């Protein structure tokens, strides 16, 4: 009986496979699995495996040695200064609990702070109507504009005890603060990340609030629930999926962020800025050419990879379980919006203005660095200059970095569209074995820290592709392209998948019934109908690739003439270049911001798509 049942099941599977697996579907499935296996799964699997190998045997040695080393984990502070006042200056640097604990503490602090700010702003923007609201909606996204490395440099410069603009204004000039404030180290890293990442939580919570059926809150009000009680019992629980999704992204981005530590090292050279996981792994690439990367670095990369993937998986499962059914899904009726009193409006304007001025400091400071002599003039700039922007075209090293990034990003987008379209079509339209696995593999790169992927690439491709163009020591260009492709693949595949869901499958069936091949149907029917989704996803992925930090700053260090923009900026801010050269890095950031704004305009005006740029 069991054999008969097995034969029947095998026969059904074989018939379905023959029916579904035509040449085009087989090609799409093979391409997608091959790219993801070679450039995502295999490098990470080898890295995980090597982290558990010690002298040829399976062992926890590297993890035990790391967890037992106070450099990585210390239950008592090993240094640092937190709210310590000395000679008229309050030092807010943070306390050193070891590299791994420091990273987790910073990430949790950033996530909690971004959640508070994001939820508050989302409620204001979703539930209240006031003059200038649409202007504020645009300005609240300014912190998402990419200013890698330079943003933290600007914050470090602003809060210098002597010569910092904040201390000059509030201590020396207005006498509001009783002491000078010195923000640096771990606290400075957390502040830079909070200012950059709070819009991620805001956008996710805002989307959840706009999708809440107004009748649910109206029914609660009819039963006597009003004000904060209504928010606590109805509105906030319904928005939790958005908050959870935004919070886990912020947590992962914070752990892998390399821009803030290097930015503060360049601005102030505080040793605490080096005591985070991302910088520890980054510094290991400096000796990669001479002696390779230490297995303890593998263990460190595996640790943050496991934390990120587990967190992402738990939140994804939680969000799927918390998908509340809505009668109107946010809108047969307009969302609940009311006009606050004049007093409440005053508080809203004050809160938004303070947030905007504070959160936009890195972008404003970057623009000042690029267009003035602020890098060398002291507290305030003394003259305007266009020489830093001109260097984008006249300096051969800068021009080469720009050309490299444009080339890498353009090829990466081509790969993303090819693989993303293949994955989206197979998952949405074809009932083939393994499509659910393919869907998961296409989504999981969101949870993979770029710094961990870079370590996996170095280990895998130097071991198995030594001496080829995929060997990062020979030439990291191809690996940078595939790193961009894999890391930003989810945005392209999801954009195309959304387009396929809006197309009635009967259009394809009609084409097939009239004798057209599936490949012809895909090329002449499906692709034209989802062209806007492909272009929108491609634009988004291109911008992400241009501003990619972690893999660029690590793999890009292996060969100078292959460096992308972000690696070049990191070297300038890190202090490798001459004093004042940070202004050239700021000019490159202005270029990245301009590309981002242009992409927003194209997506919103031409394609009629609202695109949020996370800027990481």
VEXBAGU-915938 format. One line per 10 residues: number of its first residue (from 0); their letters; for each residue x, y, z of C-alpha. Coordinates in nm, 4 decimals. Layout:
N
NUM	a	X/Y/Z | ...
# end
This chain:
616
0	xxxxxxxxxx	0.0000/0.0000/0.0000 | 0.2800/0.2400/0.0879 | 0.4569/0.1657/-0.2398 | 0.1342/0.2240/-0.4334 | 0.0793/0.5525/-0.2489 | 0.4367/0.6581/-0.3177 | 0.3973/0.5727/-0.6865 | 0.0750/0.7744/-0.7056 | 0.2335/1.0770/-0.5346 | 0.5436/1.0524/-0.7515
10	xxxxxxxxxx	0.3278/1.0208/-1.0612 | 0.1270/1.3332/-0.9713 | 0.4443/1.5268/-0.8986 | 0.6019/1.4150/-1.2258 | 0.2922/1.5137/-1.4263 | 0.2806/1.8531/-1.2587 | 0.6519/1.8990/-1.3198 | 0.6147/1.8150/-1.6910 | 0.3199/2.0521/-1.7165 | 0.4799/2.3446/-1.5355
20	xxxxxxxxxx	0.8508/2.3073/-1.6149 | 0.8777/2.4341/-1.9702 | 1.2078/2.5644/-2.1083 | 1.1525/2.9222/-1.9911 | 1.0439/2.8230/-1.6400 | 1.3368/2.5812/-1.6100 | 1.5785/2.8524/-1.7236 | 1.4358/3.1103/-1.4822 | 1.4455/2.8667/-1.1899 | 1.7998/2.7546/-1.2710
30	xxxxxxxxxx	1.9292/3.1123/-1.3060 | 1.7698/3.2256/-0.9806 | 1.8863/2.9261/-0.7757 | 2.2370/2.9401/-0.9250 | 2.2912/3.3088/-0.8428 | 2.1514/3.2798/-0.4909 | 2.3358/2.9584/-0.4104 | 2.6709/3.0823/-0.5430 | 2.6604/3.4404/-0.4166 | 2.4558/3.4097/-0.0978
40	xxxxxxxxxx	2.4133/3.0626/0.0479 | 2.7542/2.9082/-0.0288 | 2.9704/3.1966/0.1066 | 2.7647/3.2249/0.4231 | 2.7552/2.8472/0.4733 | 3.1337/2.8203/0.4370 | 3.1852/3.1090/0.6782 | 2.9564/2.9451/0.9344 | 3.1336/2.6123/0.8869 | 3.4827/2.7613/0.9227
50	xxxxxxxxxx	3.3808/2.9398/1.2416 | 3.3232/2.5973/1.4004 | 3.6530/2.4433/1.2814 | 3.9601/2.4411/1.5070 | 4.2717/2.2434/1.4099 | 4.0725/2.0329/1.1647 | 3.7979/1.9377/1.4102 | 3.4493/2.0685/1.4832 | 3.4810/2.2922/1.7848 | 3.3347/2.5945/1.9632
60	xxxxxxxxxx	3.6863/2.7190/2.0339 | 3.6590/3.0474/1.8414 | 3.3255/3.1336/2.0002 | 3.4424/3.0372/2.3502 | 3.7613/3.2392/2.3133 | 3.5646/3.5363/2.1831 | 3.2905/3.5261/2.4469 | 3.5513/3.4791/2.7209 | 3.7630/3.7725/2.6053 | 3.6867/4.1047/2.7821
70	xxxxxxxxxx	3.7719/4.2803/2.4569 | 3.4465/4.1396/2.3168 | 3.2261/4.0927/2.6251 | 3.2777/4.2567/2.9624 | 3.0115/4.2788/3.2342 | 3.1835/4.5807/3.3881 | 3.2882/4.8947/3.1966 | 3.6440/4.8835/3.0618 | 3.6571/5.2555/2.9980 | 3.4598/5.5389/2.8504
80	xxxxxxxxxx	3.2908/5.8472/2.9935 | 2.9185/5.8951/3.0341 | 2.7741/6.2237/3.1683 | 3.1083/6.2952/3.3330 | 3.1831/6.6642/3.3935 | 3.5470/6.7714/3.3882 | 3.6832/7.1257/3.3581 | 3.3585/7.2726/3.2291 | 3.2851/6.9982/2.9764 | 3.0320/6.7147/3.0045
90	xxxxxxxxxx	3.1642/6.4073/2.8270 | 2.8976/6.1849/2.6716 | 3.0936/5.9061/2.5086 | 2.9347/5.5863/2.6382 | 3.0834/5.3018/2.8410 | 3.2942/5.0216/2.6952 | 3.1436/4.6768/2.7649 | 3.3387/4.5026/2.4918 | 3.2981/4.5028/2.1159 | 3.0025/4.2638/2.0954
100	xxxxxxxxxx	2.8057/4.4038/2.3904 | 2.8768/4.7600/2.2752 | 2.7259/4.6785/1.9365 | 2.4136/4.5200/2.0880 | 2.3676/4.8057/2.3371 | 2.4003/5.0664/2.0622 | 2.1629/4.8714/1.8333 | 1.8987/4.8342/2.1074 | 1.9305/5.2000/2.2062 | 1.8955/5.3103/1.8446
110	xxxxxxxxxx	1.5986/5.0779/1.7839 | 1.4156/5.1939/2.0978 | 1.4786/5.5627/2.0264 | 1.3790/5.5324/1.6598 | 1.0628/5.3488/1.7650 | 0.9607/5.6273/2.0035 | 1.0317/5.9010/1.7480 | 0.8875/5.7049/1.4548 | 0.5586/5.6172/1.6264 | 0.5122/5.9737/1.7551
120	xxxxxxxxxx	0.5690/6.1316/1.4140 | 0.3618/5.8671/1.2342 | 0.0626/5.9324/1.4610 | 0.0920/6.3082/1.4092 | 0.1182/6.2766/1.0300 | -0.1524/6.0100/0.9977 | -0.4123/6.1390/1.2417 | -0.3890/6.5203/1.2389 | -0.4479/6.7858/0.9766 | -0.2563/7.1147/0.9924
130	xxxxxxxxxx	-0.1141/7.3716/0.7534 | 0.2113/7.2738/0.5876 | 0.1574/6.9032/0.6537 | 0.2599/6.7977/0.3011 | 0.5801/7.0023/0.3261 | 0.6652/6.8315/0.6537 | 0.5977/6.4907/0.4951 | 0.8701/6.5603/0.2411 | 1.1149/6.7168/0.4875 | 1.0823/6.4241/0.7289
140	xxxxxxxxxx	1.2506/6.2066/0.4658 | 1.5587/6.4308/0.4380 | 1.7593/6.2149/0.6870 | 1.7247/5.9241/0.4418 | 1.9398/6.1079/0.1882 | 2.2703/5.9221/0.1700 | 2.5671/6.0903/0.3391 | 2.7786/5.7850/0.4318 | 3.0682/5.8498/0.6733 | 3.0362/6.2282/0.6368
150	xxxxxxxxxx	2.7153/6.2441/0.8450 | 2.8930/6.1178/1.1562 | 3.1924/6.3410/1.0800 | 2.9574/6.6423/1.0767 | 2.8008/6.5487/1.4120 | 3.1456/6.4993/1.5641 | 3.2544/6.8393/1.4339 | 2.9384/7.0132/1.5596 | 2.9869/6.8827/1.9151 | 3.3575/6.9505/1.9539
160	xxxxxxxxxx	3.4153/7.1092/2.2981 | 3.6325/7.3828/2.1469 | 3.5227/7.5154/1.8098 | 3.2060/7.3078/1.7781 | 2.9089/7.5096/1.6501 | 2.6604/7.3664/1.9049 | 2.8812/7.4542/2.2018 | 2.9667/7.7952/2.0565 | 2.5987/7.8774/2.0090 | 2.4437/7.7430/2.3296
170	xxxxxxxxxx	2.7377/7.7747/2.5718 | 2.9540/8.0652/2.4589 | 2.6954/8.2846/2.2881 | 2.3541/8.2219/2.4499 | 2.4804/8.0785/2.7833 | 2.1937/7.8278/2.7889 | 2.4013/7.5194/2.8760 | 2.5927/7.5042/3.2060 | 2.8758/7.3040/3.0431 | 3.0162/7.2361/2.7026
180	xxxxxxxxxx	2.8886/6.9072/2.5630 | 3.1321/6.6553/2.4138 | 2.9381/6.3879/2.2213 | 3.1605/6.1172/2.0792 | 3.2332/5.7442/2.0841 | 2.9472/5.4976/2.1235 | 2.6946/5.7665/2.2151 | 2.7894/5.9633/1.9054 | 2.7479/5.6527/1.6884 | 2.4029/5.5937/1.8386
190	xxxxxxxxxx	2.3029/5.9576/1.7822 | 2.4136/5.9505/1.4176 | 2.2196/5.6284/1.3581 | 1.9050/5.7557/1.5307 | 1.9003/6.0671/1.3125 | 1.9474/5.8531/1.0001 | 1.7141/5.5620/1.0764 | 1.4066/5.7012/1.2538 | 1.2281/5.7578/0.9164 | 1.2373/5.3800/0.8575
200	xxxxxxxxxx	1.0139/5.3221/1.1603 | 0.8064/5.6291/1.0776 | 0.7314/5.5096/0.7226 | 0.6364/5.1578/0.8328 | 0.4125/5.2725/1.1187 | 0.2555/5.5434/0.9005 | 0.1656/5.2804/0.6393 | 0.0073/5.0617/0.9093 | -0.1943/5.3520/1.0484 | -0.3233/5.4446/0.7043
210	xxxxxxxxxx	-0.4385/5.0854/0.6497 | -0.6466/5.0710/0.9679 | -1.0186/5.0514/0.9021 | -1.1634/5.3729/1.0552 | -1.4762/5.1874/1.1667 | -1.2709/4.9904/1.4235 | -1.1691/5.3066/1.6056 | -1.5169/5.4557/1.5665 | -1.6729/5.1495/1.7284 | -1.4282/5.1758/2.0178
220	xxxxxxxxxx	-1.5185/5.5439/2.0621 | -1.8879/5.4576/2.0660 | -1.8124/5.2176/2.3514 | -1.6416/5.4955/2.5481 | -1.2758/5.4557/2.4556 | -1.1196/5.7919/2.3734 | -0.7888/5.9780/2.3745 | -0.4840/5.7881/2.4918 | -0.6922/5.4859/2.5922 | -0.8152/5.4529/2.2322
230	xxxxxxxxxx	-0.4598/5.4746/2.1063 | -0.3314/5.2231/2.3645 | -0.6031/4.9624/2.3177 | -0.6945/4.9899/1.9474 | -0.4709/5.2083/1.7307 | -0.1303/5.1076/1.8645 | -0.1945/4.7286/1.8620 | -0.3185/4.7530/1.5010 | 0.0004/4.9364/1.4012 | 0.2353/4.6877/1.5732
240	xxxxxxxxxx	0.3163/4.4938/1.2522 | 0.4532/4.8126/1.0970 | 0.6464/4.8990/1.4125 | 0.7951/4.5498/1.4368 | 0.8987/4.5511/1.0700 | 1.0617/4.8940/1.0954 | 1.2303/4.8182/1.4278 | 1.4031/4.4985/1.3126 | 1.5351/4.6725/1.0004 | 1.6767/4.9515/1.2181
250	xxxxxxxxxx	1.8317/4.6947/1.4545 | 2.0060/4.5124/1.1675 | 2.1204/4.8354/1.0022 | 2.2604/4.9611/1.3325 | 2.4646/4.6445/1.3943 | 2.6206/4.6455/1.0475 | 2.6671/5.0224/1.0152 | 3.0218/5.1165/0.9312 | 2.9683/5.4796/0.8352 | 2.9145/5.6190/1.1867
260	xxxxxxxxxx	3.2200/5.4539/1.3508 | 3.4557/5.5628/1.0711 | 3.2968/5.9081/1.0609 | 3.3640/5.9676/1.4306 | 3.7143/5.8237/1.4055 | 3.7838/6.0742/1.1273 | 3.6329/6.3644/1.3191 | 3.7745/6.3007/1.6643 | 3.9826/5.9777/1.6707 | 3.8062/5.8596/1.9887
270	xxxxxxxxxx	3.9101/5.4984/2.0646 | 3.5517/5.4089/2.1688 | 3.4402/5.4592/1.8092 | 3.6477/5.1542/1.7184 | 3.4810/4.9281/1.9771 | 3.1960/4.7938/1.7599 | 3.1619/4.4776/1.5507 | 3.1441/4.6478/1.2119 | 3.4735/4.8335/1.2618 | 3.6430/4.5241/1.4043
280	xxxxxxxxxx	3.5539/4.3237/1.0928 | 3.6406/4.6169/0.8657 | 3.9869/4.6515/1.0222 | 4.0511/4.2797/0.9669 | 4.0379/4.3411/0.5910 | 4.3405/4.5708/0.6261 | 4.5571/4.2640/0.6909 | 4.3671/4.0364/0.4556 | 4.6223/4.0689/0.1775 | 4.9096/3.9751/0.4074
290	xxxxxxxxxx	4.7771/3.7009/0.6322 | 4.4078/3.6483/0.5620 | 4.1254/3.6985/0.8077 | 4.1322/3.5471/1.1562 | 3.8832/3.2638/1.2296 | 3.7728/3.4672/1.5293 | 3.6480/3.7259/1.2804 | 3.4421/3.4494/1.1188 | 3.2919/3.3716/1.4590 | 3.2146/3.7396/1.5140
300	xxxxxxxxxx	3.0500/3.7685/1.1712 | 2.8494/3.4497/1.2320 | 2.7290/3.5867/1.5665 | 2.5775/3.9016/1.4196 | 2.4454/3.7024/1.1219 | 2.2599/3.4626/1.3534 | 2.1222/3.7479/1.5645 | 2.0001/3.9320/1.2531 | 1.8418/3.6298/1.0835 | 1.6697/3.5092/1.4005
310	xxxxxxxxxx	1.5359/3.8578/1.4724 | 1.4146/3.9014/1.1157 | 1.2497/3.5561/1.1107 | 1.0727/3.6096/1.4433 | 0.9430/3.9511/1.3383 | 0.8353/3.8218/0.9961 | 0.6409/3.5418/1.1620 | 0.4923/3.7840/1.4145 | 0.3828/4.0227/1.1405 | 0.2201/3.7388/0.9439
320	xxxxxxxxxx	0.0332/3.6256/1.2547 | -0.0785/3.9807/1.3295 | -0.2299/4.0552/0.9886 | -0.5647/4.1932/1.1010 | -0.8603/4.1781/0.8625 | -0.9954/4.5205/0.7695 | -1.3358/4.5835/0.6186 | -1.2112/4.8673/0.4027 | -0.8331/4.8081/0.4159 | -0.7690/5.1732/0.4910
330	xxxxxxxxxx	-1.0069/5.3191/0.2637 | -1.3477/5.3060/0.1159 | -1.3670/5.5937/0.3602 | -1.0968/5.8462/0.4305 | -0.8615/5.7672/0.7205 | -0.9488/5.9317/1.0520 | -0.7942/6.2796/1.0475 | -0.8865/6.5677/1.2746 | -0.7715/6.9266/1.3159 | -0.6021/6.9826/1.6544
340	xxxxxxxxxx	-0.6547/7.2893/1.8702 | -0.4277/7.5934/1.8272 | -0.2340/7.4954/2.1377 | -0.1859/7.1402/2.0114 | -0.0841/7.2725/1.6680 | 0.1815/7.4877/1.8335 | 0.3236/7.1831/2.0102 | 0.3175/6.9838/1.6828 | 0.4988/7.2602/1.4909 | 0.7603/7.2966/1.7669
350	xxxxxxxxxx	0.8185/6.9208/1.7843 | 0.8487/6.8824/1.4068 | 1.0765/7.1847/1.3666 | 1.3130/7.0696/1.6430 | 1.3230/6.7209/1.4925 | 1.3794/6.8468/1.1381 | 1.6584/7.0869/1.2342 | 1.8312/6.8208/1.4446 | 1.7846/6.5315/1.2010 | 1.8886/6.7385/0.8982
360	xxxxxxxxxx	2.2192/6.8511/1.0538 | 2.4214/6.5836/0.8718 | 2.2749/6.6759/0.5313 | 2.3100/7.0503/0.5914 | 2.6631/7.0031/0.7258 | 2.7554/6.7875/0.4264 | 2.6343/7.0575/0.1897 | 2.8365/7.3188/0.3811 | 3.1497/7.1049/0.3727 | 3.1129/7.0598/-0.0027
370	xxxxxxxxxx	3.0508/7.4264/-0.0886 | 3.2559/7.6190/0.1708 | 3.5856/7.6064/0.3589 | 3.4181/7.4802/0.6799 | 3.6501/7.1775/0.7006 | 3.9444/7.4049/0.7853 | 3.7891/7.7362/0.8933 | 3.6885/7.6441/1.2485 | 3.3457/7.7047/1.4009 | 3.1814/7.8604/1.0952
380	xxxxxxxxxx	3.2669/7.8702/0.7244 | 3.4195/8.1941/0.5993 | 3.3889/8.1625/0.2205 | 3.2013/7.9843/-0.0545 | 3.3943/7.7685/-0.2979 | 3.3189/7.5387/-0.5859 | 3.6561/7.3661/-0.5945 | 3.5354/7.0596/-0.4038 | 3.2472/7.0007/-0.6440 | 3.4796/7.0614/-0.9391
390	xxxxxxxxxx	3.7070/6.7874/-0.8054 | 3.4373/6.5350/-0.8979 | 3.5357/6.5891/-1.2600 | 3.8950/6.7146/-1.2383 | 4.0471/6.4829/-0.9763 | 4.1318/6.1532/-1.1528 | 4.0993/5.9433/-0.8356 | 3.7548/6.0860/-0.7588 | 3.6388/6.0492/-1.1187 | 3.7572/5.6880/-1.1241
400	xxxxxxxxxx	3.5611/5.6079/-0.8076 | 3.2461/5.7626/-0.9600 | 3.2883/5.5666/-1.2843 | 3.3473/5.2457/-1.0872 | 3.0290/5.2909/-0.8827 | 2.8223/5.3790/-1.1889 | 2.9489/5.0695/-1.3674 | 2.9027/4.8369/-1.0683 | 2.5538/4.9666/-0.9951 | 2.4390/4.9554/-1.3576
410	xxxxxxxxxx	2.5524/4.5957/-1.4074 | 2.4125/4.4999/-1.0654 | 2.0720/4.6408/-1.1582 | 2.0766/4.4381/-1.4813 | 2.1478/4.1222/-1.2795 | 1.8798/4.2157/-1.0255 | 1.6155/4.2657/-1.2927 | 1.7038/3.9357/-1.4617 | 1.7056/3.7359/-1.1378 | 1.4250/3.9336/-0.9714
420	xxxxxxxxxx	1.1912/3.8953/-1.2694 | 1.2685/3.5231/-1.2849 | 1.1986/3.4720/-0.9151 | 0.8848/3.6859/-0.9148 | 0.7366/3.5080/-1.2191 | 0.8130/3.1570/-1.0922 | 0.6705/3.2353/-0.7454 | 0.3638/3.4191/-0.8752 | 0.2742/3.2119/-1.1810 | 0.4358/2.8677/-1.1779
430	xxxxxxxxxx	0.3517/2.5791/-0.9432 | 0.6948/2.4159/-0.9407 | 0.8697/2.2343/-0.6548 | 1.0939/2.4618/-0.4522 | 0.9259/2.7915/-0.5370 | 0.8593/2.8645/-0.1676 | 1.2293/2.8039/-0.0967 | 1.3161/3.0396/-0.3809 | 1.0855/3.3042/-0.2341 | 1.2536/3.2776/0.1073
440	xxxxxxxxxx	1.6018/3.2896/-0.0477 | 1.5061/3.6056/-0.2373 | 1.3797/3.7743/0.0823 | 1.6456/3.6745/0.3368 | 1.9212/3.9106/0.2062 | 1.7356/4.1908/0.3873 | 1.8377/4.0236/0.7144 | 2.1987/3.9515/0.6159 | 2.4449/4.2158/0.7427 | 2.6614/4.3330/0.4538
450	xxxxxxxxxx	2.9709/4.3116/0.6711 | 2.9048/3.9383/0.7292 | 2.8443/3.8796/0.3581 | 3.1775/4.0467/0.2787 | 3.3603/3.8078/0.5135 | 3.1833/3.5114/0.3508 | 3.2804/3.6342/0.0049 | 3.6451/3.6747/0.0991 | 3.6638/3.3270/0.2521 | 3.4673/3.1430/-0.0191
460	xxxxxxxxxx	3.6076/3.3026/-0.3320 | 3.9704/3.3080/-0.2188 | 3.9428/2.9365/-0.1350 | 3.7526/2.8039/-0.4364 | 3.8164/3.0624/-0.7100 | 4.1782/3.1537/-0.6394 | 4.3479/3.3180/-0.9342 | 4.0252/3.3865/-1.1263 | 3.8320/3.7090/-1.1785 | 3.6126/3.6067/-0.8841
470	xxxxxxxxxx	3.9123/3.6055/-0.6506 | 3.8696/3.9297/-0.4488 | 4.2448/3.9656/-0.4085 | 4.2906/3.9557/-0.7877 | 3.9942/4.1825/-0.8657 | 3.7004/4.2581/-0.6327 | 3.4928/4.4241/-0.9076 | 3.2782/4.1212/-0.9965 | 3.2168/4.0379/-0.6325 | 3.1100/4.3949/-0.5609
480	xxxxxxxxxx	2.8599/4.3712/-0.8471 | 2.7145/4.0439/-0.7197 | 2.7190/4.1691/-0.3595 | 2.5087/4.4682/-0.4664 | 2.2823/4.2392/-0.6712 | 2.2155/3.9950/-0.3892 | 2.1795/4.2522/-0.1108 | 1.9306/4.4678/-0.3035 | 1.7539/4.1843/-0.4859 | 1.4515/4.1821/-0.2495
490	xxxxxxxxxx	1.3500/4.5341/-0.3546 | 1.3538/4.4497/-0.7251 | 1.1848/4.1114/-0.6907 | 0.9117/4.2494/-0.4627 | 0.8425/4.5399/-0.6957 | 0.8040/4.3019/-0.9912 | 0.6000/4.0565/-0.7832 | 0.3590/4.3385/-0.6907 | 0.3173/4.4166/-1.0609 | 0.2418/4.0521/-1.1451
500	xxxxxxxxxx	-0.0244/4.0392/-0.8737 | -0.2059/4.3261/-1.0469 | -0.2191/4.1429/-1.3829 | -0.5051/3.9033/-1.4442 | -0.3637/3.5615/-1.5313 | -0.6354/3.5223/-1.7952 | -0.4358/3.7541/-2.0233 | -0.1496/3.5055/-2.0274 | -0.3859/3.2090/-2.0652 | -0.5479/3.3720/-2.3671
510	xxxxxxxxxx	-0.2073/3.4156/-2.5315 | -0.1124/3.0538/-2.4593 | -0.4480/2.9269/-2.5892 | -0.3866/3.1118/-2.9168 | -0.0648/2.9160/-2.9662 | 0.2011/3.1516/-2.8306 | 0.4895/3.0014/-2.6385 | 0.5304/3.0885/-2.2713 | 0.8505/3.2770/-2.3496 | 0.6679/3.4806/-2.6159
520	xxxxxxxxxx	0.3822/3.5479/-2.3742 | 0.6262/3.6588/-2.1063 | 0.8199/3.8895/-2.3373 | 0.5296/4.0400/-2.5337 | 0.2435/4.0357/-2.2806 | 0.3759/4.0226/-1.9250 | 0.6869/4.2432/-1.9438 | 0.5125/4.5426/-2.1093 | 0.2411/4.5313/-1.8423 | 0.4894/4.5333/-1.5522
530	xxxxxxxxxx	0.7412/4.7701/-1.7149 | 0.6732/5.0474/-1.4619 | 0.7338/4.8064/-1.1716 | 1.0602/4.6898/-1.3288 | 1.1775/5.0473/-1.3852 | 1.0720/5.1552/-1.0360 | 1.2454/4.8591/-0.8717 | 1.5519/4.9152/-1.0890 | 1.5755/5.2828/-0.9936 | 1.5429/5.1994/-0.6250
540	xxxxxxxxxx	1.8057/4.9262/-0.6491 | 2.0434/5.1519/-0.8440 | 2.0303/5.4180/-0.5728 | 2.0850/5.1569/-0.3009 | 2.3832/5.0160/-0.4899 | 2.5451/5.3564/-0.5399 | 2.5279/5.4252/-0.1646 | 2.6140/5.0714/-0.0471 | 2.8556/5.1004/0.2448 | 2.9521/4.7783/0.4213
550	xxxxxxxxxx	3.0532/4.5538/0.1300 | 3.2044/4.8500/-0.0583 | 3.4244/4.9553/0.2328 | 3.5511/4.6007/0.2934 | 3.5848/4.4344/-0.0470 | 3.6768/4.7691/-0.2049 | 3.9831/4.7863/0.0195 | 4.1423/4.4899/-0.1588 | 4.2379/4.6811/-0.4753 | 4.2725/5.0574/-0.4900
560	xxxxxxxxxx	4.1893/5.1092/-0.8571 | 3.8579/4.9226/-0.8148 | 3.7303/5.1330/-0.5247 | 3.3658/5.2519/-0.5412 | 3.2431/5.5905/-0.4201 | 3.1639/5.4897/-0.0634 | 3.5030/5.3262/-0.0074 | 3.6733/5.6390/-0.1407 | 3.4679/5.8528/0.1008 | 3.5615/5.6232/0.3900
570	xxxxxxxxxx	3.9316/5.6671/0.3140 | 3.8953/6.0458/0.3031 | 3.6993/6.0658/0.6298 | 3.9179/5.8050/0.7984 | 4.2095/6.0418/0.7625 | 4.4115/5.8635/0.4948 | 4.3902/6.1667/0.2660 | 4.5182/6.5181/0.3386 | 4.3570/6.7557/0.5881 | 4.0581/6.9300/0.4316
580	xxxxxxxxxx	4.0035/6.6517/0.1786 | 3.6888/6.5591/0.3708 | 3.5205/6.8326/0.1671 | 3.5755/6.6203/-0.1451 | 3.4064/6.3324/0.0364 | 3.1203/6.5672/0.1163 | 3.1000/6.6619/-0.2525 | 3.0660/6.2925/-0.3368 | 2.7839/6.2698/-0.0813 | 2.6147/6.5662/-0.2515
590	xxxxxxxxxx	2.6369/6.3676/-0.5757 | 2.4744/6.0662/-0.4060 | 2.1990/6.2861/-0.2605 | 2.1357/6.4385/-0.6037 | 2.1018/6.0933/-0.7586 | 1.8602/5.9958/-0.4813 | 1.6443/6.3051/-0.5287 | 1.6401/6.2522/-0.9050 | 1.5302/5.8928/-0.8532 | 1.2506/6.0071/-0.6210
600	xxxxxxxxxx	1.1303/6.2553/-0.8814 | 1.1360/5.9928/-1.1569 | 0.9502/5.7403/-0.9434 | 0.6878/5.9800/-0.8093 | 0.6203/6.1967/-1.1144 | 0.6921/5.9810/-1.4176 | 0.6055/5.6356/-1.2861 | 0.3442/5.7567/-1.0349 | 0.5068/5.5423/-0.7672 | 0.5861/5.6497/-0.4150
610	xxxxxx	0.9274/5.5115/-0.3289 | 1.0899/5.5318/0.0129 | 1.4681/5.5365/0.0154 | 1.6295/5.3840/0.3212 | 1.9679/5.5199/0.2206 | 2.1794/5.2260/0.3384
# end
